[in-house]
Amino acid sequence: MRQNFRVLTLLAVSVCFALPRAQAQGRAVDAESHAWWQHAVFYELYPRSFADSNGDGIGDLKGIDSKLDYLKDLGVDAIWISPCYPSPQVDFGYDVSDYENIDPMYGSLKDFRHLAKDAKKHDIRIIMDFVLNHTSPQHKWFLDSASSRTSRHRDWYIWRDGKAPGVPPNNWISGFGGSAWQFDPKTGQYYYHFFAVGQPDLNWRNPAVEKAMFDVTRFWYKRGVSGFRLDAVDLLFEDPNLHDNPILDGKNDLGDPNMENKYNDKLPEVHTELKKLRKVADEHNAVLVGETYTSNREELKEYYGDHNDEIQMPMDFMFCEVNKLSPPDFRTQIANAESTGGWPVYVIGNHDMTRSYNRYGDGQHNDQIAKLMAGMYLTLRGTPIMYYGEELGMENNDPTRKEDVKDPIGIAGWPNEKGRDGERTPMQWNDSPNAGFSTATPWLPVPASYKTHNVATELQDPDSVLQFYRHLLALRHHEPALLEGDYIALNQDNPNVLSYLRRYKNEGILVVLNMSATTQHVTFDISAQGFASVKATALLTTSVPAPSGQLDQVALAPFSVYIARVSQ
Ligand code: NOJ
């Protein structure tokens, strides 16, 4: 049974690897009018958890550097490094105390220089995480701001009087629980923090803040960075009149009333600011990736800017919020992303959400389903952003006792909300203790499944999730139809099978994904799309037996992927 998959993947691989490496990585088609980031595969890595070079149980920059060969072989073109700046680590780096340095636990600016140099040699770009909505209270700007009502940096943050003694300025709730206002007895005012108390919001209405933050981006551009992932960008501005937000029914997992963040989320000023930030990025051929939580197509569209002059890559979380293997729901979300006029950005996991392996897995066919999800989002038109370990089928390892929880959200919300530790566990490199991540006890424990789901073991197994990712990414990099072909939805009434054609000039690639637990039979007539062929040539499939190639009788095993070339 497994043999068939092996034969077909080897077939696919021999096609891809027959090309010189640079060409297999897609450079050949970069000559078209696409920007570098449109053909790139992005990979988010959480530096605490990727690779520990100095045996302290926490990952670091040298660790990342040592794994560039792995990333290159996998087919990664750009790494997004979650925050590695100096930080008290209240929110594991999303509370920055110095934007222009590296936290000693991760290394130094010198290590960053080495990493940037080595990454360049590997033709891998670096994207930094830009935490622009807030700093740590340990940042020198905040220390000065909090020192007196008349300090130079007072207006760099949002300070207000309470409504009455002991009553905060308004009813806004922090995403980390409780009021979004923290009273500071020294100056007798409250400061605003959308996230933790240790994450005071910057005042983006102050031009000095804007200038200082734009300069931060220039600092990193000069050091070879190719762009930024913009953290919490929806939240940059607040209503200056501090209107109360409307309260909704019920409570959230942290026990606070549900609230519509009408006056502190997605204010129109965000777009004005993004246009300016984009201008700076354009001077450096850089890309802006947005942490954009949108609830409809129009909001997503807005983030690209009316003239594609804001964020080039706003992440589409509506896509990963489908959270079930539902072809109709995915069709809708893909159609949404396709219709914005911007370049789609697909993500199925990150450091803030339960791993895709758990969200989509049914407990019995998780590896097949992990391949199925990859077969979908890595073959769509747009740029994918992978999350480290997803390519192994890494699973969540949630804490089981409150005393083990590290994430502030898990501490505040236990037991309803266990926090995000589970999806941030160390990368699984091999089956030795701590999954080969560190010689010390890692900051978070690895799940038991590391014994089978790790890089070394999976590289030996032609049917592993990792091998599937490698083959798929190789295919993606060298097939113009996958890189920039149109997306054409097929068989749109089928509730079990998601299928589409990627069409580029006279080339076509058919992608068929059985999202059900039973064998499915599908028929394709793609003559209307300009493809007369009734037979397809398999490029990659997980269906056992493999489909015959006759388009009028495609039989797909449960949860299988079939990717095939069609001709005119
Ligand atoms: C979004 C980040 O992804 C998340 O991890 C963090 O807690 C918040 N922003 C605050 O920076």
Residues whose N, C-alpha, C, O or C-beta is under 5 A from the ligand:
A	BS01	NOJ	D91 Y94 F195 D231 A232 D352
